[in-house]
Amino acid sequence: MCILISITLGITLLFTLSALWRQHQAIRRLHNALLRKQPLLREDGTSADTSSWDHLCHATNELIEEVNRLQLLRSGQLTQLEATLGSLQEAVLIVDSTNRILLANSALNGIFPRATNILGQRLELILQSASFLQYVESVRKNEAPAQFEVEFAEGSRSIWTEVTGTTIPSLNAEKDTWALFVLHDITKQKKLEAVRKDFVANVSHELRTPLSVIKGYIETLVDGHLDMPLADRERFMKTIQRHTERLNSLLEDLLVLSRLESINPGLRRESTHLTQLLNSILEDYRVRPDCAEHKLSTSIDPAIGAVPIDPLKITQVLENLIDNAIKYTPKGSHIDVSAKLTETQIEVCVRDNGPGIPEADLPHIFERFYRVDKGRSREKGGTGLGLSIVKHIVHLHGGQVRVESKLGQGTAFYFSLPLRANDTVRAK
Ligand code: ADP
């Protein structure tokens, strides 16, 4: 009897253990299916109660299908979002509540070239600007202005951006508030604005000086011309004339510059024999009284033939350079105009053996209103615009300008002219 009971118990135990084992296996398959998000097969369940297993199978498969659908939808939306953000010119950044970067589009790297591999990094380490961090804080407190201009230091240069920021709910389960920032690069506009302000200030200054001299002398003449000695009157008149001429050349140069910088700078190219042009310009100088005491020479490559240039504008370039060489070198100095031919271009050089230009001034010499010696330039009737006009005209022809100079030894201004008139470069 006892043996029978033991055998029965043994069989029951065995049966129960095997049922438990099958159920354990089925649960493992269920677990794996959920993990891999792969539908569960009917055969996967080998538990005793097939109908409840069928229900479980069905419910699980529906759940997995839904999860897969949502995931597909989400990844599609993410791809779409990434493509949209990637095509933006504005940098887009999302940071968590600790300022850790969660998302950044490719434009960010375009604006800040040093910002690479930034996901997960702290914002303050990537975008260094105290005012931007203050702005981030004010966005979190909902106290930020709609738009804010921020200057960032990127190495030795400044990057100006217009920033817009807002808080957004986090996409994770935690109760964390994220912040989204859009940065629009306005560095170019800022630079242009600075150049424009500088230009207006320079023009006003340049106009004010001769105008105030003319005004002063005219007032003196009006008040006292009756008792004024004739010699004084004549001297006053000559000064007024000189300053009027200065005003006139300033306005003329300004007009030339504005025309050269306009959309239609009026370049009239024609096939021009450069050697003839250079020789005729130099002939004119040789008979001018103001350069009677300068030695003029030319060395022109005989292989140079006809070039597609605007002869009037290139004459203006040469005249500006030769005028400068005459103005800024003492009597008896030597001025040489040379031209040599290479495979693709002609390089013209106006060289003098005058006092030269200090090295520190050379990088700025083609800038508008830049003068090495302001007093000397004005005394010689200079406007400070001549070399800027030279640069513009040469750039319009697709060429380049450069200068070499050594104090006490002389100066050489070079400009190149492409032999083919295909790509013209606008002056910067
Ligand atoms: P400016 O009307 O004053 O001559 P430019 O733009 O033609 O203006 O020249 C800018 C400055 O460059 C001049 O003021 C002068 O100081 C310097 N410069 C130009 N050419 C020479 C030269 N050949 N030798 C020495 N200095 C020169």
Boltz pocket constraint, residues with backbone or C-beta under 6 A from the ligand:
constraints:
  - pocket:
      binder: B
      contacts: [[A, 320], [A, 321], [A, 324], [A, 325], [A, 328], [A, 329], [A, 352], [A, 354], [A, 355], [A, 356], [A, 357], [A, 365], [A, 367], [A, 370], [A, 371], [A, 372], [A, 373], [A, 377], [A, 378], [A, 381], [A, 382], [A, 383], [A, 384], [A, 385], [A, 386], [A, 387], [A, 388], [A, 411]]
      max_distance: 6.0
